């Protein structure tokens, strides 16, 4: 069957009809069109199917019609006024949010003990408290890392990256993880069990961004049949020549092979 291009009578959008009887571009348009054409019939059917109740508002005493048997207030304003009247009032009506410093009047529903103006401010404060509690434990653990030499390296370098000279205070929170201080092994052994050299003279302080330059941003290139290595870290350190190393049987012993210009 040949495909037909049609225009949806509800939204006006053009579409390809796979069958001749298809009138609407989607089931959504078909449902909305049906409801629009039969609105009065559907509302009348609903009124007959679900009985209309006359209910007295529990707050103002007004009689109103509803098809919801659980509805006891004529409006949302009456609902709020009723529950505020039966709940205990707050001891302090006007407060200052400790996060955004906004002056707010808490609702009586949530006012007792409420400190923050919104749930967003409350979540932000709780996350900071959790972070401080978690990092405090982690910091104590880190200070004992590598027989204490991890922290001694940071102290010796005055908590300063030895490449970019960016300084950070110890135990300082930062959303930008590029500037978090890390301790680098000069001999490249890293944290390999049984192979790492944790001596203080083998450790240096780097920020995460500069640390990444040592391990991931050094490229091997081939020019006219010769191999060269390039990377921004060589320019930063002013390195003109390097020696290549081959791993030993345990991937830890390195032997110098040749000098590359």
MOTAVEN-V791339 format. One record per run of one state. SS is the DSSP state (hx for helix, st for strand, lp for the rest). FROM is the first residue (numbers start at 1). LEN is the number of residues. If there is no record, write none. Layout:
SS	FROM	LEN
SS	FROM	LEN
This chain:
lp	1	3
st	4	4
lp	8	6
st	14	4
lp	18	9
hx	27	11
lp	38	1
hx	39	11
lp	50	3
st	53	4
lp	57	6
st	63	4
lp	67	9
hx	76	11
lp	87	7
st	94	3
lp	97	6
st	103	3
lp	106	13
hx	119	25
lp	144	1
hx	145	12
lp	157	3
st	160	1
lp	161	6
st	167	1
lp	168	9
hx	177	3
lp	180	1
st	181	5
lp	186	14
hx	200	3
st	203	5
hx	208	8
lp	216	3
st	219	5
lp	224	2
st	226	5
lp	231	1
hx	232	6
lp	238	4
st	242	6
lp	248	6
st	254	7
lp	261	1
